[in-house]
């Protein structure tokens, strides 16, 4: 690659780290950038290299949130543990399940998320209640770890966003707390998928390591910005990112 191409990928990795740390969805920046840079390679190589880059940023963001927010480890750790094998199974299926199957469903869900958040300005602004039943917590842990974990391994765009919406709506948390939980679970999904892609030889290690450094910088900045600006800022970024994801997925589906 020439210097301009490398600079473009490093910039994309930094932006993806910032977006992922705040609200998720960084893969929609980095995966297309990788596929444009290496059009001759299999899409699974882009997915695998993205996981190598993303796991560093999500780990830094998770540690930053854990130090400075109220993180419910009884939810975060079991969900992350389930996400590792679920994402691994998803990664094994990545080459056999066409992305065209997922895009219409994901677009519909994202549009519903945007409408819901827009029509409920108070959603995610404050923690509504701490009285969440054990049964509901277990259901959320299972859905986040197994369901979204598998999705992240096989396809991935919007994983962090869906985790945030799940934790906010089902556990009545603020966006900031939900983002903290999402980062921990996202570390698990990235780890499980990366392990499989690595065993399959679908990772560009040198390039991925370079982008990982930039991803860490972006993630650290994003987490600190979200913590400083609060849930209202996360809500605004969520709407912007969801709109961008819908446009990008729609273009991929119909162009």
C-alpha positions, -999 to 999 in steps of 0.1 A, spaced: 0 0 0 11 36 -6 14 61 22 -20 77 14 -37 43 17 -20 36 50 -29 70 64 -65 66 54 -68 33 72 -51 47 103 -75 76 103 -104 53 99 -92 32 128 -90 62 151 -125 74 141 -139 38 146 -124 37 181 -140 70 190 -174 60 177 -172 25 193 -163 39 227 -192 64 227 -221 44 212 -208 15 190 -209 11 152 -172 16 145 -172 -14 123 -192 5 97 -163 28 93 -134 4 94 -148 -26 75 -156 -7 43 -123 11 46 -105 -23 47 -125 -37 18 -118 -6 -4 -81 -9 4 -80 -46 -3 -107 -53 -29 -91 -86 -39 -93 -102 -5 -122 -121 10 -146 -101 32 -138 -124 61 -102 -110 61 -117 -75 66 -139 -89 94 -109 -107 111 -86 -77 108 -114 -54 121 -117 -77 152 -80 -74 159 -82 -37 157 -115 -33 176 -107 -55 206 -79 -32 216 -101 -1 215 -131 -18 233 -108 -31 260 -94 4 267 -129 19 266 -143 -8 290 -115 -2 315 -121 36 313 -158 32 319 -153 6 347 -131 30 366 -154 60 363 -190 47 362 -212 24 382 -207 -9 363 -228 -39 373 -203 -67 370 -230 -93 378 -244 -85 343 -213 -75 324 -191 -104 332 -215 -133 326 -228 -117 293 -192 -112 281 -184 -148 290 -213 -161 270 -204 -138 241 -170 -154 236 -182 -188 223 -213 -173 207 -192 -149 186 -169 -178 178 -198 -198 164 -209 -167 145 -174 -162 130 -174 -199 118 -207 -191 100 -195 -158 85 -186 -172 51 -217 -193 47 -244 -168 57 -248 -140 31 -248 -104 45 -279 -98 23 -299 -118 48 -291 -95 76 -292 -60 61 -330 -56 57 -337 -68 93 -309 -46 108 -321 -16 88 -356 -20 101 -344 -24 137 -321 7 134 -350 28 120 -372 17 149 -344 26 174 -341 61 158 -378 67 160 -381 54 195 -352 75 209 -364 106 190 -400 104 203 -388 97 239 -364 126 248 -361 113 284 -351 78 273 -317 69 286 -313 103 303 -318 90 339 -319 57 355 -356 49 359 -354 22 385 -330 -1 402 -357 -28 409 -350 -52 381 -360 -88 386 -334 -115 386 -353 -133 358 -351 -102 336 -314 -98 343 -308 -134 333 -328 -130 302 -308 -99 292 -275 -116 300 -285 -145 277 -298 -123 249 -268 -100 250 -242 -128 253 -256 -154 230 -278 -135 206 -258 -104 200 -226 -123 204 -235 -146 175 -245 -116 154 -213 -98 160 -193 -128 149 -212 -134 117 -219 -99 106 -214 -72 133 -224 -37 123 -242 -19 151 -234 -45 178 -225 -18 204 -257 2 195 -279 -29 200 -263 -37 233 -268 -1 245 -305 -1 235 -310 -35 251 -295 -25 285 -312 9 285 -347 -4 276 -348 -37 295 -327 -27 326 -339 10 328 -303 23 328 -289 56 316 -271 56 283 -238 61 300 -242 30 322 -255 10 292 -225 21 272 -202 9 299 -219 -25 300 -218 -27 262 -181 -22 261 -174 -51 284 -197 -75 264 -182 -62 232 -147 -72 244 -161 -108 247 -177 -107 212 -145 -94 196 -123 -120 214 -145 -150 204 -147 -139 167 -110 -130 166 -99 -164 179 -118 -181 151 -107 -157 123 -71 -161 135 -72 -199 134 -86 -196 99 -58 -173 88 -82 -144 81 -62 -117 99 -37 -92 85 -16 -90 117 9 -63 109 -17 -39 95 -42 -47 122 -16 -40 149 -9 -6 135 -46 2 133 -50 -11 168 -27 17 181 -49 43 165 -81 26 176 -68 27 212 -63 65 209 -97 70 194 -114 48 221 -97 66 249 -108 99 236 -143 87 229 -148 72 264 -135 103 281 -157 126 260 -188 105 268 -180 105 305 -174 142 305 -205 151 284 -229 126 299 -259 106 287 -274 135 266 -242 135 245 -244 97 240 -280 100 230 -271 126 203 -242 105 189 -265 74 190 -290 91 167 -262 103 143 -246 69 142 -279 50 137 -288 74 108 -254 68 92 -257 30 96 -292 30 80 -278 50 50 -247 28 46 -267 -5 49 -293 8 25 -267 17 0 -250 -17 3 -284 -34 -1 -299 -15 -30 -270 1 -49 
